[in-house]
Amino acid sequence: MSTRKPLVALLSGAGISTDSGIPDYRGPNGLWRRDPQAEKLVTYDAYMSDPEIRRRAWRMRRDSTTWRAEPNAAHHAIVRLERAGVPLRVITQNVDGLHQIAGLTPRKVLELHGTARTAVCTECGARTPMAEELERVVAGEEDPACRACGGILKSATVMFGQRLDPAVLADAVAITKGCDVFIAVGTSLQVQPAASLVGLAAEHGARLVIVNADPTPYDALAAELVREPIGTALPALLAALAEG
């Protein structure tokens, strides 16, 4: 009799980090609803062509709640699932790095939209810790240039108008096709291609669980829909998975 534990793929979105004090984007109190102009700060063409947009973007990074945020109960529940020996991969739309800070093995986290904790030069590709660049902003540099080549710096996140890293996306697709259980948590499933992974998982026979406060376009495919708060619902769901 087989005792193989199911391979779990977990797609996390902004909703998993709201309990850590990081606002989501499209929820009732989301960033885009409160300040529609904010979307320009993360739109590649606007960022590259307008120095004022870049200055505003650097101020937004400097003041971001991300730097004060700590992993919450949902992040820690995922770490417990991994430590229980369940084969696990996390595919995240988030750029906050909280999965890794919580203790999840870094190689098991695929950051579809990059990371806010690193800065990258748009010219030479040099990467530096975001904390170093923010120190320059605090010291008075409103739009710090790359120290290596003088090029425009941005966060190592995928802005609107940029393609996802094809290697990261290919890994996410392979994991999705091969998993037994696919859990989508805290994501509106409105942003492609991340959202399409849910349909792909169902198509390849995975048991689909969606944990989100609001309805999503993929709810009809789910074997289980959870509308309860993520901070309590996800730990309970993952504890049951760990027990088999």
C-alpha positions, 0 to 999 in steps of 0.5 A: 500500500502506497504511503506517498504524500501528495505533491502540493503546489501553492499559488499565493497572492497579495491576500496572504500578506495583508495580515502582515500589514502589506496592502493588496492591490485590487481588494476593497482597500487595495492600492489601485482603488485608493490611488489609481495613479499609483499604477503608473509607478509600476508601469515600465514605459512610464517609469523609464520615460518619466524622471518624476515617476521614478522619484515617486516610485523611489519614495513609495519604495522607501516608505513601503510597509514591506520593510517592517512586515513579518510573516504571519500565521499563513506563511508559518503554516506553509513552513510547517507543511514543508517540515512535515515532509509533504512535497511542496512548491510555492509559486507566488505572485508576491514580491515581499519575500515573506515566504523565505523569511518565514523559513521556507526553503528558498529553492522551493519558492518561485517568485513569478513577479520577482522580488522587491528586496533586490534592485536591478539596473535596466542597462547592465543588469547589475543587482544590488540589495534594495536596502543599499539603494534605499539608504541612498534615497534616504541620504537625498538621492531622489533617483539613484543611478546604477553605480556600475554604469549609470543606468536607471535602477528599478526594483527586481520586480516585473512591472506592467509592460514587462514579460515574466522570466520565461525560465521561472514561468516554465518551472511554474508550469511544470510544477502545476502539471505534476502536482496532486493538490493545487491551492490558490490562496489570497489571489484574485486570479485576474492577472495572467499568466499566473491565473491560468495555472489554476486552470492548468492544474485542474486540467491535469487532474489536480485537486483544486482548492481556492482560498480567497475572500472574494469570488474568482473566475476559476471558482467553478473548477474548484473541488473546495472553496474557502471564504474564511479569513486566510490567517485561520483557514489556511493553517487548518487546511494545511494541517489536515493535509500534513496529517494525510 
